[in-house]
Amino acid sequence: MYPRILDIANLSKKKSLFLFGPRSTGKTTLLNQQFPKERIINLLKSSLYLPLAQAPERLEEMIYAMPFKDLPVIIDEIQKLPPLLDEIHYLIESKHIHFILTGSSARKLKSTGVNLLAGRAWQCNLFPLCSAELGTIDLDRYLLYGGLPQVLTSEDPLEELDAYINTYLKEEIMAEALVQNLIHFSSFLKTAAISNAQQINYSNISRDTGIPVSSVRAWFEILKDSFLGFLLEPWQSPKRKAVATAKFYFFDVGVANFLAGFHYLPRAGTEYGRAFEHFIAMELRAYLSYSRIKTPLYYWRSRDGLEVDFIIGNDLAVEVKASHSIQKKDLHGLRALAEEGDFKKRVLVCMEDQARLTEDGILIENWRDFLKDLWSSLGAKSALT
């Protein structure tokens, strides 16, 4: 069992929380580690779900019967019973009770039109295991199988990924009536995974799958709202005209590989480099979220093809290369970006063992050292100085 960075116990002392994240990232395990089971109401249990569905006002009576009055009340899988949020809203306002509400789909909450507590709860997210939680990391294994806890610890990670995808990504999404045609949706998932970490081209995906563009757009929204993927918006340069199309990343590199049919990643292959970039994206995203840093993560690509993989405000620009020997051409994007804005730090993350600093201030750094420096600043609120 790996220690998680997200300190939900201390955060919940300040305000009620939504804890969102895909299934099997470890939300329930985290809560069981940090809180007594007597404070947890799991809506997957019919003995708790049915009484509350019939009479949401019973929640107040349940809470009064709980021990550990100074701790928050935890409601697991809140999307199973969205009307309960009105009762929770009332208890926050009138009784000053703190809640932690977990969910694996914001879409179902939004679609029912319920109130999301009108700012009375902060949002937290839990992601697959990151390098800071793993301590030591087998990079090749992680790039292929990803960071879901049950996959990382399994002797047969492909079986775990297969079970995860077929019981959740397909069946559960369809069971909630988010899609009606599982064959078309499966085809969409495979095509989306093959184009993972690239700019979204709805028309190309529509043509490759035979699915209408409107459905392709809607299904990307489903993946985003179910926390199964995220968009990386383009950073708009004040000088060069930049592209305006977002990139899409699945929430986990192993899930993306399995959906795409990649069961082996040769180091010299394009897929390995893309998986390495995806891994760094996951690390940066988790770092910003766990540090409560609200600066968005962007990428930059000029109309003439110059690109930098990740940008965080004016603090950090990161280019990622799965190479043991960085050449001058690999620095073109970071050098062009310096003409667009004044960035405190420009880093090329790679496989070279020894760090180097170019004359114009670009740090060429091994990925392990980069991530160690990144996570060591957790809690300092200074984005990567």
Buried (B, 14 or more C-beta within 10 A) or exposed (E): EBEBBBEBBEBBEEBBBBBBBBBBBBBBBBBBEBBEEEBBBBBEEEEBBEBBBEEBEBBBEEBEEBEEEEBBBBBBBBBBBBEBBBBBBBBBEEEEBBBBBBBBBBBBBEBEEBEBBEEBBBEBBBBBBBBBBBEEBEBEEBBBBBBBBEBBEBEEBBEBBEBBBEEBBBEBBBEBEBBEEEEBBBBBBBBBBBBBBEBBEBEEBBEBBEBEEEBBEEBBBBBBBBBBBBBBEBBEBEEBEBBEBBBBBBBBBBBBBBBBEBEEBEEEEEBBBBBBBBBBBBBBBBBBBBBEBEBEBBBBBBEEEBBBBBBBBEBBBBBBBBBEEBEEEBBBBBBBBBEBBEBBBBBBBBBBEEEEEBEEEBBBBBBBBBBEBBBEBBEEEEBBE
